[in-house]
Amino acid sequence: MVTKAPLVQLEAKPGKEDAVEDFLRSALPLVEREPGTRPWLAVRFGP
């Protein structure tokens, strides 16, 4: 059972919101290939 996890908050500059989303989506395959990786989540709040 996971009891601790890091929280990283990214705030995109105006007009760069989609670029940040694309960056996080591109990281998902790397995370999925890493053995033993616990749940990995990205959440978008706002535009």
PyMOL commands that place a pseudoatom at each C-alpha (Angstrom):
pseudoatom trace, name=CA, resn=MET, resi=1, chain=A, elem=C, hetatm=0, pos=[0.000, 0.000, 0.000]
pseudoatom trace, name=CA, resn=VAL, resi=2, chain=A, elem=C, hetatm=0, pos=[1.274, 3.444, -0.939]
pseudoatom trace, name=CA, resn=THR, resi=3, chain=A, elem=C, hetatm=0, pos=[1.220, 5.892, 1.956]
pseudoatom trace, name=CA, resn=LYS, resi=4, chain=A, elem=C, hetatm=0, pos=[3.352, 8.744, 0.573]
pseudoatom trace, name=CA, resn=ALA, resi=5, chain=A, elem=C, hetatm=0, pos=[3.829, 10.354, -2.807]
pseudoatom trace, name=CA, resn=PRO, resi=6, chain=A, elem=C, hetatm=0, pos=[5.392, 13.486, -4.224]
pseudoatom trace, name=CA, resn=LEU, resi=7, chain=A, elem=C, hetatm=0, pos=[3.133, 16.239, -5.498]
pseudoatom trace, name=CA, resn=VAL, resi=8, chain=A, elem=C, hetatm=0, pos=[4.512, 18.415, -8.263]
pseudoatom trace, name=CA, resn=GLN, resi=9, chain=A, elem=C, hetatm=0, pos=[2.493, 21.424, -9.359]
pseudoatom trace, name=CA, resn=LEU, resi=10, chain=A, elem=C, hetatm=0, pos=[3.154, 22.944, -12.761]
pseudoatom trace, name=CA, resn=GLU, resi=11, chain=A, elem=C, hetatm=0, pos=[1.641, 26.254, -13.797]
pseudoatom trace, name=CA, resn=ALA, resi=12, chain=A, elem=C, hetatm=0, pos=[1.706, 26.934, -17.514]
pseudoatom trace, name=CA, resn=LYS, resi=13, chain=A, elem=C, hetatm=0, pos=[2.384, 30.388, -18.844]
pseudoatom trace, name=CA, resn=PRO, resi=14, chain=A, elem=C, hetatm=0, pos=[-0.631, 31.897, -20.595]
pseudoatom trace, name=CA, resn=GLY, resi=15, chain=A, elem=C, hetatm=0, pos=[-1.050, 30.246, -23.983]
pseudoatom trace, name=CA, resn=LYS, resi=16, chain=A, elem=C, hetatm=0, pos=[1.221, 27.295, -23.092]
pseudoatom trace, name=CA, resn=GLU, resi=17, chain=A, elem=C, hetatm=0, pos=[-1.418, 25.149, -21.344]
pseudoatom trace, name=CA, resn=ASP, resi=18, chain=A, elem=C, hetatm=0, pos=[-1.659, 22.670, -24.215]
pseudoatom trace, name=CA, resn=ALA, resi=19, chain=A, elem=C, hetatm=0, pos=[2.141, 22.360, -24.417]
pseudoatom trace, name=CA, resn=VAL, resi=20, chain=A, elem=C, hetatm=0, pos=[2.292, 21.375, -20.735]
pseudoatom trace, name=CA, resn=GLU, resi=21, chain=A, elem=C, hetatm=0, pos=[-0.489, 18.835, -21.269]
pseudoatom trace, name=CA, resn=ASP, resi=22, chain=A, elem=C, hetatm=0, pos=[1.351, 17.392, -24.296]
pseudoatom trace, name=CA, resn=PHE, resi=23, chain=A, elem=C, hetatm=0, pos=[4.551, 17.143, -22.243]
pseudoatom trace, name=CA, resn=LEU, resi=24, chain=A, elem=C, hetatm=0, pos=[2.814, 15.208, -19.460]
pseudoatom trace, name=CA, resn=ARG, resi=25, chain=A, elem=C, hetatm=0, pos=[1.041, 12.921, -21.932]
pseudoatom trace, name=CA, resn=SER, resi=26, chain=A, elem=C, hetatm=0, pos=[4.365, 12.179, -23.640]
pseudoatom trace, name=CA, resn=ALA, resi=27, chain=A, elem=C, hetatm=0, pos=[5.864, 11.127, -20.289]
pseudoatom trace, name=CA, resn=LEU, resi=28, chain=A, elem=C, hetatm=0, pos=[3.209, 8.485, -19.621]
pseudoatom trace, name=CA, resn=PRO, resi=29, chain=A, elem=C, hetatm=0, pos=[4.752, 5.726, -21.816]
pseudoatom trace, name=CA, resn=LEU, resi=30, chain=A, elem=C, hetatm=0, pos=[8.089, 6.223, -20.037]
pseudoatom trace, name=CA, resn=VAL, resi=31, chain=A, elem=C, hetatm=0, pos=[6.417, 5.891, -16.651]
pseudoatom trace, name=CA, resn=GLU, resi=32, chain=A, elem=C, hetatm=0, pos=[4.493, 2.791, -17.737]
pseudoatom trace, name=CA, resn=ARG, resi=33, chain=A, elem=C, hetatm=0, pos=[7.731, 1.079, -18.837]
pseudoatom trace, name=CA, resn=GLU, resi=34, chain=A, elem=C, hetatm=0, pos=[9.449, 1.743, -15.502]
pseudoatom trace, name=CA, resn=PRO, resi=35, chain=A, elem=C, hetatm=0, pos=[9.297, -1.389, -13.312]
pseudoatom trace, name=CA, resn=GLY, resi=36, chain=A, elem=C, hetatm=0, pos=[7.618, -0.934, -9.955]
pseudoatom trace, name=CA, resn=THR, resi=37, chain=A, elem=C, hetatm=0, pos=[6.120, 2.451, -10.713]
pseudoatom trace, name=CA, resn=ARG, resi=38, chain=A, elem=C, hetatm=0, pos=[3.179, 3.218, -8.476]
pseudoatom trace, name=CA, resn=PRO, resi=39, chain=A, elem=C, hetatm=0, pos=[0.115, 5.030, -9.767]
pseudoatom trace, name=CA, resn=TRP, resi=40, chain=A, elem=C, hetatm=0, pos=[1.074, 8.116, -11.726]
pseudoatom trace, name=CA, resn=LEU, resi=41, chain=A, elem=C, hetatm=0, pos=[-1.494, 10.841, -12.255]
pseudoatom trace, name=CA, resn=ALA, resi=42, chain=A, elem=C, hetatm=0, pos=[-1.715, 14.184, -13.979]
pseudoatom trace, name=CA, resn=VAL, resi=43, chain=A, elem=C, hetatm=0, pos=[-4.684, 16.455, -13.413]
pseudoatom trace, name=CA, resn=ARG, resi=44, chain=A, elem=C, hetatm=0, pos=[-5.516, 19.617, -15.317]
pseudoatom trace, name=CA, resn=PHE, resi=45, chain=A, elem=C, hetatm=0, pos=[-7.297, 22.416, -13.471]
pseudoatom trace, name=CA, resn=GLY, resi=46, chain=A, elem=C, hetatm=0, pos=[-8.388, 25.328, -15.613]
pseudoatom trace, name=CA, resn=PRO, resi=47, chain=A, elem=C, hetatm=0, pos=[-8.008, 26.104, -19.303]
for i in range(1, 47): cmd.bond("trace and resi %d" % i, "trace and resi %d" % (i + 1))
show_as sticks, trace
zoom trace
